[in-house]
Amino acid sequence: MTSQSTAPRMAPAPAAQVRPLLGMPAEVQTDPDGPLAHMVGNPVPNVLGVIGNHPALLSGMNPMLSTLGQGKLPLRDRELMVLRVGYLLQSHYEWAHHVAIGSRAGITEEEIARVPAGPDAPGWSEHDAALLRAVDELRGPRAALSDRTWQQLSSAYDDQQMLEVLAIIGAYSMLAYILKSCDVAVEDWFTDPADLPRP
């Protein structure tokens, strides 16, 4: 990957081109006390701007990402998985944004700091460890959940939630590929984004 001190491989498309594809007003409107509070009133996020260089692709991806973002899993559970994806794929952009979102979803600073240690680190509940292990297993050579992880998660989740587990890990892995390969920078308006821990 090229250095962030040089020009990115792909710049975001103009906001005027991207907003209509997202159904966004002139500025992002979200709950100022909600999980996306750090984005309230700010321009189009760079990740969506970069994907907006391919309008048909963004128009296809956005409904899926919106469905997952407003899905059937508890927000805290979703964010634990996204943080693990961001760490394993070493996506600074993904990690920074989802530390902000995860913190508002109830993930503590201590838990965020423990995500890089993985599912076997002391301190996780059995359920939280299974969420992190699901990421590791799908990112591993089998690319499938083990019987153990499936049983642990399916004891708490219905079929739709289990499908969301798989889709979230896949979708945020895909976003990390785009973010890293296109050198997508964390936005200038993002105050004090979290640093990505190194392996």
N, C-alpha and C positions, 0 to 999 in steps of 0.2 A: 504494500500500500504506500502511496506517496505521502510525503510529510504535509502536515497541516500548515506549515509555514509557506508552502507553495500554493498556487491556485488549485482548487478542488478539480477532480476529474470531470465532474458534472455539476454545474450551477443549478440552483432552483429555477424553475420556470417562473415567469412573472405572476404575481399574486392575482392579477386580474384574469389570468387564464385559468388559474387553479381553483379559485373560489367557486365559480359556477359548477365545476365538476363535483364539488363537495357539498353543494347546497349551503355554503357558508355565507353569512352576512359580511359586511365590510371588515368587521373584527370578530374574532372568536368570542362567542357569548357562552359562558358556562357559569355554574354556581361558584361564587367567590369563596365559599366555604367547602366546596367539593374537592374530589381527588385531582381535578384538572385546574385547580386554582392558580397554579403558576403560569397558566396559559391565558388567563382571562385578559381580554383587551389587547392581546399581542397579535402580531402578524401570523400568516400561515406558517406552520412549523416546516423547517427545512426538509424533513423527510418527505412530507407530502408535496412540497415544491419540486423536489428532484423527481419523484415518481410522476409528477404532473408534466414532465417533458414527454411522456407517453400518455396522452389524455385517455385513450381507450383502456389502458392498463389501470390507471388510477380510478377510472369510473367502474371498473370491474372489481378492484381490490377494496375500495372504500366501503361498500355495503357489508362485506365480510368482516372487516376490521370494526365497523360500527356494531355489527351484531355481536361480535365477541366482547367489545367494550361495554355493551349493555346486556350481557348474557346472563346465564342462569347460575354461574359460579359465584361464590362470595368474592368480592373484590380483593380481599386480602389473599385468598388462595391463588387467584389469577396472578397477582403481582409477585408473589413468591416465585412462581414458575417463570415469569418474564425476567425477573432479576437473575435467576439461575441461567437462563438462556443468554442474557446480556453478558454475564460473567464468562461463561464457557466459550462464547464466541468473541469475547474481548471487544465488545461494541461499546465504546465510551458514550455515544449518543443515547443508546438504548438504556444503559445503566443509569446515566444522569437523570433522564426523564422519569424513569420508573423508581428510582430512589425517592424522588419528589412525590410521585403518585402513591407509592407503597407506604410512605410515611403517613400520608393522610388516610390510608386504608387500614391503619392500625399495626403496621409492621414496625417494631421498635428499632432504634439505632443499633442495639446489641444484636438483634436478629439480622438486620441488613449486613452488619459486619461479619456475621457467621455464614452467610450464603456462600461465599467462596469456599468454605471448608466442606460443603456438601452435606448430603443426607445423613451421613454417619457421625457427624459432629455431635458431641454431647449438647443437650439442651433442647433439641427439637421434640415436639410431640410426635407420636407415631404418624398422625395425619400429615403434619408438615414435612416430615422426613419422606413420606410417600410422594408428596408433590415434587420435591426436589429430585427424588430418585426417578420419577417419571421422566423428567427432563434428561437426566443422565442416560437412562435406558434408550430413549428415542434418539439421542445424539450418539449412541454407541453403535457397535458393529451390527447388532441384531435389528436396530431401529424398530423395536417393539417393546411394549410393556411386558414385564415378567408376570407370571401367575401371581406371585406375592404382591406386587404393586397393584395389579388389577383388582385383586380381592380386597386390599386395604382401601382403595379409593372407591370401588363400587359398593362397599358397605356403607358409604356416606353419600354417594352420588347416584342419581338415576341415569338412564341411558343417554339422555340429552347432555347432561353434565359431563359424562365420560367422553362423549364426542367433542365437547368443548375443550377438555384437557388436551386431547390430541391435536385439535385445530390451533389452540393457542401456542403450543410449543412449536408447531410447524410454521404458523404465520409469523411469529416473532423471530424464528430462525431465518425465514425468508427476508424479513425487514433488516436483520443484521447483515445479511449478505449484501443488500443494496447499500446500507449505510456505510459499511466498511469499504466496499469496492469502489463506490462513487466518492469517497472521502467527504461524506456529509458532515458539516461542522455543527457543533452545538451553537444555538442561536445567541447573538449578541445580547438579546433582551433577557436571557435566562440568567438570573442572578445566582452566583455561587453554585454552579452545578457540581454534583458529587464527583470526586475522582474515582476512576475505575481501578479496583485492586488488580494487581498483576499476579499471575500464577506463581 
